[in-house]
Amino acid sequence: MADTDKPTTPAVAEKKSDASTASTLEADLTKYKGAADIVHSVMQQMIKKTVEGAKLIDLCVEGDKLIEEGAATVYNKSVKGVKVSKGIAFPTCISVNNTVAHYSPLASDPEASRALAKDDVVKIQLGAHIDGFAAISAETIVVGASAESPVTGKRADVIKAAYTAAEAAMRTVKAGNRNWAVTEIVNRSADAFGCKPVEGMLSCQQTQNVIDGKKRVILNPTEGQKRDFEAATFAEGEVYGIDVLISTGEDGKARLEESRTTIFQRDSTVTYQLKMKNSRAVFSEVQKKAGSFPFNIRVLEDEKRARMGLQEAVQHSLVKPYEVIYTPSNTFVAGFHFTIALLPNGPLLITQPPIWYKPDVVKSEKEVTDEELKALLTKGLRESKKNKKKEKKDEDSAAA
């Protein structure tokens, strides 16, 4: 047998496998970051447009249009004769004051023409994907606020609480840590500002074409959720979308109101043969236009027909709704969402940091007093080699 024909040894095979994995991860990250660049550009534009008098439906439609336009400029060469899929990974949502999330009205909705007012607390959420690798981001702004006219009172408390909780969470989503550690650190961050995480909100692992993976983090769980929720350990090579939603309410509870659900998502893990012809036609249109990502009904050809067709699909769990929920009317909700990758060298924030939030614009009288939390917030996402060596030296000295 010639040298070139010798079987690959396990060690060599392992090295090849590691190199292949690293190469694939690098390619995936390039697409994640490309999607994040689109999201960042759109978010910048949306913040400028989120002003007094702007209509919610106009903002949502504009955000989706900008995502599609951004996606149209990249990855236009076919790969092995196949076009690279790209576009909206999460429809633009504009959720105001006590609206928790997922508000993206249709022209036929009674509140479609609602306009923003000064001092409204506005959560902007949107996402893009390239080849199924999604970057989703959300941040909170206050209409009309500036360094000259800063946010104060409960509005400032809840925004600073959500920002602090997001910063703490991204430093806790690390390989080897458990999902409950994130739940706990978000609780502590909210407590510092007299606020509560919104009950039962989920953050999920992401993979190609999946933004609601099996490993999850839950906020402010009920006793039943604490008992039944699956514990998970974060691992290298994983990507997560972390959604931090904080309320000024006493318990963080939220409820459904009259707003109609407009955002849905196909559940690729469920199979069922739809009986109605219209349901099959609508489901086929959903698969063609949105794939496995959430979509707004407005992208479908006929709204009335789509709503009827989706009923059967939702009933049999082929499609799941993103319901619009609210905390009590005298409360405010602030939120930040980031996408993060757990790499061998440490976590990497895929999406950009919040654009609008600045300490001189959001002025809460409350501060973090928890020393452990304060120490965590001063750390970088990635520990430097120098710090790691120092910690190792201190451990060795202590052992001696």
N, C-alpha and C positions, 0 to 999 in steps of 0.2 A: 504493500500500500504506500503510495507517495505521500510526502509530508502534507501536501495540500488536501489529501483525502482523509487525513486523520480526523476522528470524531472530535467535536468541540468538547472540551472539558467543562465540568460544571462551573468552575470559577470563571472561565472565559465566557460561557453562556450567560452567567449572571452579569458580568460586566457589559456584555452586549445588550442584555435586557435593560439594565440600568440606563445605558446610553440612549436606548430607544425610548424609554419612558421619559427621560429628561428632554429629549428632542420633541416628543409629542406634547409634553407639558408646556414647553417653550412656545410651540406653535399655537396651542390653545390660549395661552396667556396673551399672545399677540392679538388674537381675535377679541378676547375679553377687553383688552386695553383699547382696541379700536372702537369697540362698542361704547366704552366709557368715555372716550373722546367726543363721540357724537352726543352722548347724554350731557356731558359738561357744557358743550356749546349750546345745546338746546336750553338747558337750565339757565344759563346766563341770559339768554334772550327772553325766557319766560319770566324771570325775575323783573326785568325791565318793563315787561308788559303788564305785570300784576300791580295795577294802580287803581286808585279810586275811580269808579265808574266803569271799569272793565267788566264785561259780562262773562260769567263762568263758562257758558257753553262756547263762547268765542275763544277763550283761553285754552280749553280742552282740545278743540278742533285745531287750533294753531299749533299746539304742542305736538300733536300727532303728525301734522303736516311737516313740521320741521324735522322730526325724527326720520320720516320717510325720505325727505330731501337729503339729509345727512347720510343716510344709509346708501342712497343712490350714487354717491360719489366714490364709494370704496368697493373693493373686491368685485370688480366687474368682469374679470376673466374667468371663464369656465375652468373647472378642475376635472380633468379626465372626461370632458364633454358635458359635465353637469354644472349648472349655475349654482353659485353659492347663495344659500338663502340668507336673508337679512331683513331688518325692519324693526317693527315695534315689538318689544319684549314685555312691556306693560303700558297700557294706554294712559295718556296724560289724565291725571286726576287733580282737581282743585277742591280741597276739603276745607271748609271755613269754620272757624271758632270751635263749636262743640261737635262738629262732624268729624268722626274719627278718621275715615279713609274711604276710598273707592267712589268718590263722587265725580261723575262725568256724565252730565245730563244729555238727553236727546232734545231735538227741537220741539218734539211733542210734549215734553215734560212741563208741568205747570211752573216750575222754578227755573226753566231754561233761560229766561231773560234776566234772572237775578244779577244785580251788579254789585261789585265790591264797594265797601264803604271804608272811610278812614278808621284806622285802629282795628280792622278785621285781622284776626290771626289766621294766616293762610298756609296750608300745607300743600306743596307742589310735589307730586310723585310722577315719575316717568321712567321708561326703560327702553333700551335698544339691544339688538343682538346681531351678531355676525356668525353665520354658520351654526346657529343654535347656542352660541356662547353669550350669555346675557349679562349686561351691566344695568343695574337698577339703582336709582338714587331718589332721595326725597329730602327736602328741607323745609323749614318754616320761616315765614317772614311776617312782618306786620305792616299793613298798608299805611304809607305816609310817614313811617318812622325813619329817623336819621340821627346822626350824632348830635345835631342841633335840637332835635325833638325825639329823645330816646324813649324806648319802651320801658315802662315801670309797672309796679304792682303785680297782680296775678299773671298778667301776660308775660312779664319779664321772668317771673318765677318759673313758669311752666316751660318756657323756651330754654332757659338756662338749665333747668332740670333735664330736659330731653337731650340737649347738647352734651351736658356732663355725662349722662347715662350712655350716650353713644360713644363718647371718647373712652369711657371705662370699659364698655362692652368690647370695643375693637382691641383693647389690650388684654382681654380675657379670653377671646376666641383664639386659642393657641393649641397646637398639637399637644395632646396629653391631658388637657383640661376637660372637664365635664360640662355638659350643657347647663346643668343646674347652677354652675358657678356664674354663668352669664345672667341667669334669672335673678340670682341673689345680688349681684353687683348693680344691676339696673334698679332693683328695689331700694338699695342703700343710697344710690344717687338721687332718686326721686324723693326719698325721705328728707334729704338735706334741704330741699326747697319746699317742703310741706305739700308734696304732690304724690300721685300714685300712678304706676304703670297701668295702662288700659288692660282690663282683665281678659286673659285668654289669647292675646295677640301672639302670632307665631312668626318665627324666623326659620328659614329652611336651607338645607344643603342644596347646592346647584351642581348640575352636570350638563353636558350638551343636551339641549332641548328640554331641560328639566329645571324649573325654578322652585319646585316644591318637593324636594327630595326627602328621603326617609329620616335622616338625622335632623332634629329640630330643637328649637329653643322656645319656651313658652314664657310669657310675661304674666305676672300677678295671677297665678293659677288658683282656681277654687280648690277646696279640699279633695273633691272628686278627681280633678285634673292632676293634683299632686300624686294621688294614689295610682292613677292609670297611665300617666304620661311616661313614655319610654326614655330611660336614661341613655345617654350616648357620650362617647369620648371623641373629641376632635382629633383628626389625624393628618399627617403630611399629605399634600397633594389634593386636599379637599378645598372647595370653594363654597362660601356661604353668603346669602343675602340676609343682612341683619336689620330688622325693622324695629325701631324704638319709638313707642308711642306713649306719651305721658299726659295725664289729665290733672286738672286742679280739683277734681272731684274727690270726695272723702274716701271712696272705696275703689275708684277706677272702673266701676261697672258701666257697661254700654248696652244699648237696646236698639231694636229696629224701630223705625218710624214710617212715615208714608212714602218716602223716596223710593222710586222704582229701581230695581237692580238693572244696570246696563252693561256691566262687565262680567264675562263668563270665560271659562277655560275648559278645553277638552281634557278629560282624564284618560290618558293613554293606557292606564292599567286596567280599565274596565272595558269589557266587550258585551255588546247586546245588539240584537237585530231589531232595529226600529220598525214598527208596524205601519205607521202612517207615511204615505208618499211624500207629503210636505216636510215631515220631520227628517226623512232621509235626504231630501234635496237641501234643506238648510244645513244639516250636519255635514254634507259633502262640501258645501260652500265654506263652512267654518274650517274644515281640514285644509282646503285649498288656500284660503286667505290668511289664516292665523297659525296653522299647524298646531303645535302643542302649547303655544303661548296664549295668555289672556287676550281677549279682544272686546271691543265695544260694539254693541249691536249696530251702531251707525255705519260700520264698515260693510254690513250685509246689504244686499240689493234692495230688499223690501222689509221695512221695520215691522209692520203688522204681521206679515207672513213669517218673519224670523222669530218673533215672540211666540207665535203659535207653535212653530216647529221646534223651538227650544224646550217647550214644556215637557214633551215626552222624553227628550234627551236628559233633562235635569231630573225628571222623575226616576229614571233608571240609572242615574249617576254617570252617564256618558259625558255630561257636561256639568261643571260645578259653578255656582254663582258666587261672585264677590259682592256680598251684601253691603249696603250703606248703613252704618250704625252710628249712633249718637250717644254722647254722655249727656247729663242733664243740661237744660238750657242756660243755666247760670254759670256754666263751666267753660274752660278752654282746653283744647288738646293741641299739643305740639309734637312733631315727629321728625325723625331723621332716619334715613335708610342708606346703608352702604353695602358694597359688595367687596368681599375680602378673600384672598387666597392664602392658604397655609403652605408655605414653601419650606424646603430644607433649611434655608438661612433665616427663617422666621416669617411672620405674617407680612403680606403685601396688600396694601389698600388698592383695589382695582379702580374704584370710582374716586373722584376728586373730593377733597374736604369741602364742607359747606361754603358757599360763596357769600351769602348775605350776612351770616352771623358775625358780629364783632362786639367785643366787650363794651365799647363806647356807645353802642346802639342799644344793647340789651342790658339794662341796669337794674338787677335784682338787689335788694338789700340783704338777701340771704347768701350764705357762703357754705362751702363744704368744711365741716369741722372734724369729720372722721379721718384720723391720721393715716390709717391704712389706705383709704380711698384717695387721700391727697397724694400719698407716695406713689400710688399706681398711676395717677394722672400725670405725674412728672416724668414717667418713663416713656421712652420711645417705643414704637411698635416692635422694632428689632433691637435686641440687646447687642451692644458692641462686643467685639472679641476681648477688648481690654476689661470690660466689666465682668465678662464671664470668667476670665482668668483670675480676677480679683476675688470673685465669689468662691472659685475653686480653692484659691490660696487660703481664704478665710475658713472654709470648711476643713481643709487639711490641718490648719493651725488649731482649730477647735478640737479636732479628733485627737491631735497630739497632746 
